[in-house]
Amino acid sequence: MQRILIGLILLLMIMGCRFESPGGNQKLVVCITFDDNCASVYNNALPIMKQYGFRGTVFTNSGSVGTAQKLTWAQIDTLNRVYAWEIGGHSLSHAHLSSLTPQEADYEVSADFNNLKLHGIVPKSFATPFGECPVSYYPIINRYYKNIRTTVNVSMLSPIDRTFLGSYEVVYTQSADEVINRITQGVSDRENLIIYTFHDIKTTQSYYAYNYSPDSFRDFVLKLHNLGIKVLPLHEAIEYLED
C-alpha cells in the first residue's frame, strides 16, 4: 500500500503543472461531503479536517436535526459560521423521492430548504437521498438548489455539470489506501472534480456499511493532505473550477 501511495505522489508531481495551468480546465479539486447530518461529523470528522486546514460539506435532513446521534442546529451553525463549512439539503426526512408524487417531492425538498434558510443558512447544494432521484424531478430540486450531488461514481471534467455531480461513496470495509486510490483514477482520467461521500464517522456500526472509523478517516485525510491537492466545500469547488 505504501508503494501505491508513493507512486501516486510521484504521478502527481510529474503532472502537477497541469493542476495550476491557466484557463481553469486543468485543475483538480477534491470535496469531502457527509450525508444525513450525523453528530459524529462534528465530534470526530471536524477536528481531524481542521488539523489539516480542510473544510467539508454536510447534507442535512432538517427534520431529524437535534434528534439522537444527529447534529444540533447549534452545531450546524458553528460548522457554517465559525468553520466556513458548506451546509446543503438532503430532503426533510430522507425520503425516497422516486416513491413520492411530484407534489410530495417538492415538499420534501422545499421544506428542507426553507428550514435551512430559517436558520440563517443559504444552501446551494443538494444531495439526493439514497443517491436516487427521477430525472423528471430534477427541475423541482433546481428551483431551490444550484448543485445536485448523486452517489454515482462517474468521472467529472470541466465544464462541470452542476445537475449531475457524481461521488465516491465510502464504506467501512475500505482502507484509507483504497479510498485514496480514487484519486489515482482521477489523475489517470484527467478529472477536475472528485467528490467523496461519507456518513457516520465512528467505529460502531450504526450505519452498517456506511459508517467509517475515525482512525481510517484520519489516515485518509493525512494521505490527502500529503498529496497537496486542493480540498474545498462542494459549491466553492465548482465556483473555483468555473473561475
Secondary structure as UniProt FT lines:
FT   HELIX           2..15
FT   HELIX           16..20
FT   TURN            22..23
FT   TURN            25..26
FT   STRAND          29..35
FT   TURN            36..37
FT   HELIX           39..40
FT   HELIX           41..45
FT   HELIX           46..51
FT   TURN            52..53
FT   STRAND          57..60
FT   HELIX           62..64
FT   TURN            65..66
FT   TURN            68..69
FT   HELIX           73..77
FT   HELIX           78..82
FT   STRAND          86..89
FT   HELIX           97..99
FT   HELIX           102..118
FT   TURN            119..120
FT   STRAND          125..127
FT   HELIX           129..131
FT   HELIX           135..137
FT   HELIX           138..142
FT   TURN            143..144
FT   STRAND          147..149
FT   TURN            162..163
FT   STRAND          168..169
FT   TURN            172..173
FT   HELIX           176..188
FT   TURN            189..190
FT   STRAND          193..198
FT   TURN            206..207
FT   HELIX           208..210
FT   HELIX           214..227
FT   STRAND          230..231
FT   HELIX           234..242
//
